[in-house]
Each structure stands twice: as C-alpha cells, then as structure tokens.
Amino acid sequence: MPAPEASGIALKATETAIDWAAIHRRLDVLGITCCQFERVTNGWRVVCLLPDNLAGRHQRVEAQGTSQAEAVRLALSQAEQSAGRKN
C-alpha cells in the first residue's frame, strides 16, 4: 500500500502553530476591542479595531497573509506600531 503522501491524502505542514494564549495577551495589552478572522481566496485576512486617543474612536488595522499565523502576526505588528506612535 502506498504512503498517504503518495496519493495526496496527507496534510501539508505549511501552517505554523499559533499560540492563542500569547495572541490574546497581546490583544489585551493593545486594548483591541474587536478582531475578525476571515479566510480569503489566497490565505487569511485579519481586521482589528484599535482604540484611538479620541473617546469612542477606533483605528482599523488590517493585514493579509498566506496563513492564519502570518496574517495574525502582521496585524499585531501593525497595531503595535500604531499604538507606539500614539503614546
């Protein structure tokens, strides 16, 4: 019997493991009020709302990656840069 990989059944290990506890800690530290994950044609899109200095206002942070892990990493990096510019 051929190996599962030979018949195209096995999963490819292209997705990096995501440490969701660490992600949630970073979201909390940044004060992110909303975070949406969306599967798109060529990967994943992550949209987060980052509180602005003006009461009741938010800044939209959006990133797209070929994997969910990449999209989350990019979105958090952008949010951290934006938060750093505001302080």
Backbone as ProteinMPNN parsed JSONL, in Angstrom:
{"seq_chain_A": "MPAPEASGIALKATETAIDWAAIHRRLDVLGITCCQFERVTNGWRVVCLLPDNLAGRHQRVEAQGTSQAEAVRLALSQAEQSAGRKN", "coords_chain_A": {"N_chain_A": [[0.857, -1.172, 0.0], [0.634, 2.218, -0.872], [2.241, 5.138, 0.577], [0.355, 7.639, 2.403], [1.014, 10.25, 1.561], [1.817, 9.854, -1.055], [-0.531, 9.458, -2.44], [-1.722, 11.866, -2.191], [-3.191, 12.423, 0.112], [-2.29, 13.113, 2.664], [-1.908, 15.788, 5.039], [-0.377, 18.911, 4.463], [2.368, 20.411, 6.1], [2.247, 23.333, 6.283], [1.128, 25.36, 7.73], [1.884, 27.349, 10.423], [2.054, 26.718, 13.892], [-0.144, 28.353, 16.146], [0.1, 30.294, 19.007], [-2.392, 30.79, 20.861], [-2.927, 31.806, 23.409], [-0.843, 33.621, 23.839], [-1.376, 35.374, 21.745], [-3.874, 36.419, 22.54], [-3.07, 37.723, 24.883], [-1.451, 39.765, 23.809], [-3.4, 41.137, 22.323], [-5.018, 42.046, 24.413], [-3.222, 43.727, 25.832], [-2.843, 45.729, 23.951], [-5.364, 46.753, 23.901], [-7.263, 46.062, 22.049], [-10.454, 46.118, 20.659], [-12.044, 44.672, 18.98], [-11.716, 41.881, 16.855], [-11.382, 40.295, 13.821], [-11.339, 37.358, 11.898], [-10.827, 36.158, 8.703], [-11.2, 33.858, 6.125], [-9.763, 34.056, 3.005], [-9.475, 34.056, -0.6], [-6.693, 33.684, -1.238], [-5.51, 33.059, 1.216], [-5.523, 34.337, 4.482], [-7.313, 36.988, 6.143], [-7.013, 39.464, 8.595], [-8.708, 41.634, 10.665], [-8.611, 44.259, 12.911], [-9.772, 46.369, 15.578], [-8.421, 49.154, 16.963], [-8.279, 51.122, 19.815], [-8.531, 54.686, 19.637], [-6.974, 57.845, 20.479], [-9.009, 59.666, 20.771], [-12.093, 59.752, 22.386], [-14.281, 57.044, 21.982], [-13.534, 56.535, 19.377], [-11.951, 54.519, 16.853], [-9.126, 52.894, 15.384], [-8.717, 51.215, 12.393], [-7.072, 48.236, 11.76], [-5.606, 46.236, 9.408], [-4.56, 43.185, 7.966], [-3.139, 40.829, 5.709], [-2.335, 37.463, 4.988], [-0.649, 34.494, 3.789], [-1.088, 32.402, 5.451], [-3.006, 31.74, 8.441], [-1.546, 32.246, 10.749], [0.493, 33.954, 9.786], [-1.017, 36.189, 8.951], [-2.147, 37.029, 11.395], [0.179, 37.652, 12.838], [1.203, 39.79, 11.288], [-0.911, 41.671, 11.5], [-0.944, 42.202, 14.279], [1.599, 43.272, 14.576], [1.374, 45.632, 13.053], [-0.615, 46.916, 14.583], [0.75, 47.256, 17.01], [2.767, 49.009, 16.191], [1.226, 51.24, 15.46], [0.03, 51.833, 17.935], [2.286, 52.541, 19.356], [3.025, 54.913, 18.101], [1.029, 56.594, 18.949], [1.447, 57.008, 21.645]], "CA_chain_A": [[0.0, 0.0, 0.0], [1.468, 3.416, -0.928], [2.133, 6.093, 1.689], [-0.709, 8.618, 2.167], [1.542, 11.38, 0.817], [1.897, 9.484, -2.462], [-1.851, 9.59, -3.053], [-2.212, 13.219, -1.971], [-4.135, 12.457, 1.226], [-1.705, 13.69, 3.876], [-1.921, 17.233, 5.175], [0.93, 19.555, 4.377], [2.701, 21.158, 7.316], [2.582, 24.7, 5.894], [0.57, 26.27, 8.729], [2.641, 27.443, 11.659], [1.208, 26.658, 15.083], [-0.437, 29.652, 16.735], [-0.043, 30.302, 20.464], [-3.544, 31.664, 21.046], [-2.825, 32.49, 24.697], [0.047, 34.761, 23.618], [-2.106, 36.308, 20.872], [-4.879, 37.096, 23.362], [-2.367, 38.651, 25.783], [-1.063, 40.93, 23.014], [-4.631, 41.872, 22.02], [-5.425, 42.714, 25.647], [-2.273, 44.801, 26.126], [-3.107, 46.803, 22.994], [-6.719, 47.254, 24.093], [-8.06, 45.756, 20.854], [-11.85, 45.928, 21.048], [-12.684, 43.735, 18.054], [-10.754, 41.247, 15.961], [-12.103, 39.407, 12.916], [-10.512, 36.488, 11.063], [-11.592, 35.78, 7.516], [-10.484, 33.086, 5.106], [-9.924, 34.647, 1.683], [-9.029, 33.18, -1.689], [-5.264, 33.343, -1.199], [-4.995, 32.953, 2.58], [-6.338, 34.844, 5.592], [-7.331, 38.414, 6.438], [-7.318, 39.78, 9.983], [-9.076, 43.037, 10.863], [-8.735, 44.579, 14.333], [-10.068, 47.753, 15.925], [-7.524, 49.644, 17.992], [-8.802, 52.388, 20.33], [-7.812, 55.903, 19.298], [-6.907, 58.773, 21.611], [-10.302, 60.334, 20.88], [-13.087, 58.863, 23.002], [-15.251, 56.419, 21.099], [-12.999, 56.354, 18.025], [-11.061, 53.37, 16.685], [-8.329, 52.799, 14.167], [-8.822, 49.887, 11.778], [-5.799, 47.625, 11.374], [-5.917, 45.08, 8.561], [-3.405, 42.515, 7.376], [-3.461, 39.597, 4.991], [-1.194, 36.564, 4.849], [-0.959, 33.212, 3.156], [-1.563, 31.517, 6.513], [-3.64, 32.461, 9.538], [-0.47, 32.689, 11.631], [1.151, 35.104, 9.173], [-1.95, 37.316, 8.983], [-2.234, 37.484, 12.79], [1.465, 38.269, 13.173], [1.278, 41.074, 10.601], [-1.901, 42.585, 12.083], [-0.478, 42.614, 15.606], [2.763, 44.128, 14.377], [0.853, 46.94, 12.643], [-1.317, 47.507, 15.726], [1.764, 47.682, 17.977], [3.412, 50.205, 15.641], [0.25, 52.326, 15.58], [-0.111, 52.156, 19.349], [3.533, 53.209, 19.742], [3.014, 56.283, 17.563], [0.049, 57.39, 19.674], [1.915, 57.275, 23.019]], "C_chain_A": [[0.904, 1.237, 0.0], [1.244, 4.309, 0.287], [1.03, 7.109, 1.38], [-0.246, 9.818, 1.351], [1.563, 11.112, -0.683], [0.551, 9.642, -3.16], [-2.488, 10.953, -2.773], [-3.184, 13.366, -0.82], [-3.581, 13.201, 2.436], [-1.786, 15.211, 3.864], [-0.508, 17.768, 5.07], [1.15, 20.38, 5.628], [3.125, 22.58, 6.955], [2.106, 25.709, 6.924], [1.404, 26.204, 9.996], [1.677, 27.402, 12.833], [1.05, 28.056, 15.675], [-0.608, 29.482, 18.237], [-1.156, 31.297, 20.791], [-3.505, 32.395, 22.383], [-1.95, 33.739, 24.546], [-0.637, 35.818, 22.743], [-3.11, 37.101, 21.7], [-4.236, 38.072, 24.344], [-1.982, 39.927, 25.026], [-2.281, 41.778, 22.663], [-5.084, 42.668, 23.236], [-4.521, 43.905, 25.971], [-2.53, 46.002, 25.212], [-4.485, 47.432, 23.18], [-7.616, 47.024, 22.892], [-9.491, 45.444, 21.287], [-12.574, 44.919, 20.165], [-11.605, 43.165, 17.148], [-11.494, 40.199, 15.135], [-11.106, 38.646, 12.043], [-11.357, 36.012, 9.894], [-10.706, 34.999, 6.55], [-10.805, 33.714, 3.757], [-9.298, 33.725, 0.65], [-7.58, 32.75, -1.561], [-4.679, 33.313, 0.208], [-5.984, 33.432, 3.616], [-6.226, 36.351, 5.677], [-7.718, 38.572, 7.903], [-7.578, 41.278, 10.059], [-9.285, 43.255, 12.355], [-9.084, 46.054, 14.488], [-9.251, 48.137, 17.151], [-8.067, 50.978, 18.498], [-7.903, 53.558, 19.96], [-7.76, 56.795, 20.535], [-8.219, 59.513, 21.821], [-11.334, 59.343, 21.396], [-14.064, 58.339, 21.957], [-14.77, 56.192, 19.675], [-12.043, 55.169, 18.009], [-10.282, 53.5, 15.389], [-8.434, 51.368, 13.661], [-7.426, 49.44, 11.352], [-6.145, 46.352, 10.599], [-4.641, 44.507, 7.975], [-3.871, 41.229, 6.709], [-2.189, 38.775, 4.847], [-1.619, 35.261, 4.203], [-1.422, 32.175, 4.171], [-2.214, 32.371, 7.597], [-2.577, 33.022, 10.478], [0.22, 33.933, 11.079], [0.258, 36.345, 9.243], [-2.066, 37.889, 10.393], [-0.951, 38.211, 13.181], [1.581, 39.66, 12.546], [0.317, 42.105, 11.201], [-1.451, 43.085, 13.45], [0.733, 43.53, 15.506], [2.325, 45.537, 13.978], [0.174, 47.65, 13.808], [-0.319, 48.022, 16.757], [2.496, 48.925, 17.49], [2.481, 51.401, 15.773], [0.103, 52.779, 17.014], [1.124, 52.905, 19.843], [3.593, 54.636, 19.258], [2.071, 57.179, 18.336], [0.553, 57.794, 21.048], [3.022, 58.294, 23.049]], "O_chain_A": [[1.847, 1.304, 0.789], [0.201, 4.248, 0.939], [0.791, 7.412, 0.211], [-1.006, 10.351, 0.542], [1.356, 12.021, -1.486], [0.508, 9.933, -4.355], [-3.66, 11.167, -3.084], [-3.935, 14.34, -0.774], [-4.336, 13.853, 3.157], [-1.739, 15.838, 2.806], [0.441, 17.141, 5.54], [0.214, 20.982, 6.155], [4.238, 22.995, 7.281], [2.638, 26.817, 6.983], [1.603, 25.133, 10.569], [0.598, 27.991, 12.772], [1.998, 28.841, 15.701], [-1.372, 28.629, 18.689], [-0.904, 32.488, 20.974], [-4.012, 33.513, 22.476], [-2.289, 34.798, 25.073], [-0.488, 37.016, 22.982], [-3.189, 38.323, 21.575], [-4.796, 39.136, 24.612], [-2.163, 41.034, 25.534], [-2.208, 43.006, 22.698], [-5.487, 43.824, 23.113], [-5.01, 44.972, 26.342], [-2.445, 47.15, 25.647], [-4.743, 48.524, 22.672], [-8.621, 47.714, 22.727], [-9.716, 44.614, 22.168], [-13.605, 44.373, 20.56], [-10.694, 43.877, 16.725], [-12.155, 39.319, 15.687], [-10.154, 39.223, 11.518], [-12.471, 35.522, 10.079], [-9.605, 35.431, 6.206], [-11.973, 33.883, 3.405], [-8.665, 32.728, 0.998], [-7.263, 31.576, -1.754], [-3.478, 33.52, 0.379], [-7.137, 33.0, 3.64], [-5.195, 36.931, 5.335], [-8.628, 37.904, 8.394], [-6.781, 42.086, 9.584], [-10.044, 42.525, 12.994], [-8.738, 46.881, 13.644], [-9.369, 47.536, 18.219], [-8.298, 51.884, 17.698], [-6.677, 53.444, 19.965], [-8.433, 56.521, 21.529], [-8.513, 59.945, 22.936], [-11.432, 58.222, 20.896], [-14.601, 59.1, 21.152], [-15.533, 55.701, 18.843], [-11.408, 54.853, 19.014], [-10.727, 54.132, 14.431], [-8.258, 50.419, 14.426], [-6.7, 50.169, 10.675], [-6.888, 45.5, 11.087], [-3.754, 45.242, 7.542], [-4.87, 40.628, 7.105], [-1.107, 39.315, 4.615], [-2.81, 34.969, 4.089], [-2.067, 31.19, 3.811], [-1.996, 33.581, 7.658], [-2.699, 34.153, 10.949], [0.501, 34.868, 11.829], [0.737, 37.433, 9.561], [-2.082, 39.108, 10.565], [-1.004, 39.277, 13.794], [2.013, 40.603, 13.209], [0.681, 43.266, 11.389], [-1.568, 44.275, 13.741], [0.862, 44.472, 16.288], [2.843, 46.523, 14.503], [0.364, 48.851, 14.0], [-0.51, 49.101, 17.319], [2.813, 49.807, 18.288], [2.926, 52.48, 16.165], [0.056, 53.979, 17.287], [1.007, 53.811, 20.668], [4.159, 55.493, 19.937], [2.273, 58.392, 18.386], [0.132, 58.824, 21.574], [3.524, 58.628, 24.123]]}, "name": "protein", "num_of_chains": 1, "seq": "MPAPEASGIALKATETAIDWAAIHRRLDVLGITCCQFERVTNGWRVVCLLPDNLAGRHQRVEAQGTSQAEAVRLALSQAEQSAGRKN"}
